[in-house]
Amino acid sequence: MPKIDELRVSVDTTLLDEVVRFHARGRVPSHERIFGTTMYPGYDPATVSRYEFGEYEFSPVAPENIPLAPSTEVPAALRRSGSVRSFSNRPVPFGVLSSLIDAALCARDETGRRHYPSGGGLYPIEAFIVPLHAESVEGLALCNYRVLAKTRALEVVAPVPRHLSDVLFRAPMNQPTRPSFAIVYAAHLERCVVKYRYRGYRNALIEAGAIVQQVGLCAEALGLGSVPWAWFDDYEISKLLGLSPTRLPLVTMQLIGYPA
């Protein structure tokens, strides 16, 4: 099976270069002194607070609201209870990890269709399982593992250094209790754009969001907690995981473990 970085697809190279540059603009340098100058220039908490946890003020006139009907019972597994930010040091059994991957990420039948939508059935988002400290996932060494959705297996990509967890949780995002593993999501850019061009990149980002939701719900059903995590330096983490930051740029990740 060819490695991802060995694949070559005949795509418009100008288009691909533009998408690579656009994606790179969203890079978040994890060093605090750099982050403060790239992400927070002119940061005004009062302005930001207007957008947090509120509703969009859409109508210029007094709206006529129609109340929703009483809710019918929805299975608890379909109700997201929220992000978990405090984890225990309890190792995750390999069987539990396998169940999570199977329910959230693997193909559901021989056609290759997954448990989440993907524009054109391209599935350009690649998922990688990364234990964050020794023996945090029973049976897995400290390596970066690619999820093979159709093969239903984990492919060893590269060993990861023991200090990866310290890199992820350096100031100002210190994490006193650390999760067991991360699922890292990267976009195979050539696969993104080969069918729908620029729109394909947008579709890939939508797909990543759908995966995060699916993984979060499945994790809760298995007794695990999760939190989406976007505070990382794309290039730094790519290097530590043995991935190409331009051919497989990181989109986001999820931290998972047993809640404290």
N, C-alpha and C positions, 0 to 999 in steps of 0.2 A: 504494500500500500504506500503510495507516495506521500511524503510529508507535505504539509500545507504550503510551506514556503517554496516547494519545488513545483507547485502547480502553475501552469501558464494558461491563461485564457485570452483569446483574441478580443481585446476591448480597445476602445478609443483611449489612447494613452494621455491625450490632453485632458479628457474628462476625468480620468483616474487621478491625474496630478492635482486637478482642482479640488476633487473630493478629499484627497490626502491633506492638502493645505488647509481646507476649511475645517476638517476634523481636528487638526493640530491646534487651531485657534482656541479650542475649548480645553486645552491642556491646563491642568492645575498643578503647578509646582508645589511639592509638599513641604519644601523648606519655608518655615514661617515668615522669614524676612522677605522672601520673594513673593510668597502668596499675598502678603499684605499690599504689595504694590500692583499686582496684576488683577486681583479679585475684589479688593475693597477700596479702590480710589473713590473718594467722595461718598463713602458708605454712610447712609443716614438711617438709623434704626427706626425713627418715627415714620419715614416714608415706606420702608420695607414692611412695617407692621400693618399697614393698610391692606396688604396683599395676603397676609398670613391667615390661613384657616377661615377666610371669609368668603362671601359670595360676590360675584362680579356684578357691579351696579350697571345693569344693562339698559333698563327702560328710562327714557327722559321724563316720563310722566308716571303718576301713581299707577302701579300695575294692578291688574285684576287677577289675583292668585286663585288657583284651583287646588284645594288641598288633595293630597293623595288619599286613596282608599286605605282602610286598615290593612296592615301587612299580613300576608300569609306566612306560615312558618317556613323558614329557609334553613336547610341543614347547617349545623354549626361549622362543618368543614368548609363551607363556602363563605363564611364571615371572617374577614381578617381582623384580628384583635389588636394589631399594632406592632410596631417595631420593638425588638428586644435589644437592650443595650448593656445588660448585665448578664454574663454567662458564668456557668459553673465550670470546673475543670474536669468534669466527668467525660471520659472518652466516648466517642460515638462508635457503636459497633458497625462493622463493615456491612452487616445485613441491613441495618437501618439506612446507611448511606445508599446502598443498592436500591432499597425500596424508594427512597426519595428520587434518585436518578431515574428509575423506571417510571414512576408516576408523573414526573414533571418534565423530563428531558428526552426520554427515549421514544423512538417511533412506536406508534400504537398498533401497526400492522405491517405486512410485508411491502405495502406501497411506499413506506417511508414517511407517511403523514404523522405529525407529532401532536402533542396535547395542547399546542398553542398555534395561533395563526401565523402564516408567513406569506408575504406578497409573492405570488407566482410559484409558490412551493419551492423557493430557492434555499431557504433556511441558511442565510449567510452568517448568522450569529453562532460562533463556536463557543462552547462552554468548557471550562477547565476547572478541575477539582484540585485545590491546593491546601493540604494540611498545614496548619500554622504553627505547630510545635510538635515535638517528638511524641509519638503514641497518642496524639489527639484523635486520630481515626484508627481504630484497631485494624492491623493488617496492612496499613499503608505507610511506606517510608516518606521522608520529606522530599517529595518530588511534585512536579507539575504534571497532572494527568488530564489528557484530552478525553472528553466524553464522545464515544462513537455511538451515535444514536441508533443507527440501523444494526450495527454489529452487536450492540448491547455489551460493550466492554469499555475498559479504560486503557488508553494508550499512554505509555510513559513518554513524556516529552523531554524533560530535563530535571536533574536534581535542583532543589532550591536551597539557598543558604539558611542557616538557623536564625539569622538576624532579620529575615523577611518580616516577621511580626513586628519587630522594633521599627522597621522602616515604615510600615503601614500606620503605626500608632504613635508616631513621634508628635511632639508638641506642634500646634495647640490642640490636637485631637487625641490626647492620651486616653487609653482604654484600660481602666484598672483591672477588669476581668475580661480575659480574651476569649474569643470564640474558638471552636475546634478547627474549623476549616473555612475557606472562602471558595465561592464559585465565581470565577472571573469570566466575564463575557467580552469577546473580541469579535470584530466584524471583518469577515473576509471580503475586502473591498472589491476585488474583481468579480466575485460572485454577486455582490450587491448591485453592481451597475450593468452587468452583462445583458440583462433583459429589459430593465426599465430606466436605465441611465441615471440621471440625477434623482429621479423619484425613487429609485431603488435604494439609495442611501437613506432617504426618509423612512422607507418601509422597514429597513433594517433596525433603525432606532425604535420604531413602534414595536417591532418584534422583540427587541430586548426588554422593553417594558412589560410585554405580555408574559415573557418567560419569568421575569422577576416576580410578578403576581402569582403565577402558577407555582413556582418554587416555594414562595412564602406560604401559600395555602397548604401545600403538601407537607411542608416542614411542620406547620402547626398540628396537622392531623397525626403526625408521627411523634409528637411531644417535643419537637425542637423549636427553637426560636430563631428569628432571622432579622437582619436589618440591611437595607440597601446601603452601599458605601461608595461614595464618589470622591473621598479625600485621598487621592494618591497621585503621584507623579507618573504619568503614562509611560514615559521613556525609561524611568528608573525601574518601575515594576516590570515592564516588558523585558528589560535586560535580565532581571533576576529570575524571570520565568522562562527564559530561553525563547522568546517570541520576537518577531519582527514588528517594530512599532509603526512601520509604514505599510506593510502588507497585511498585518493583522492588528490594527490599532485597537486598544482597549476602549470599551464603551462604558462599562460600569462593573460593579461586583456586588456580591451578597455575602455577608458574614453569618455563619450558622453554627449553632451549638445548643447544648441544653441550657435553658434559662436558669439563672442563679436562684 
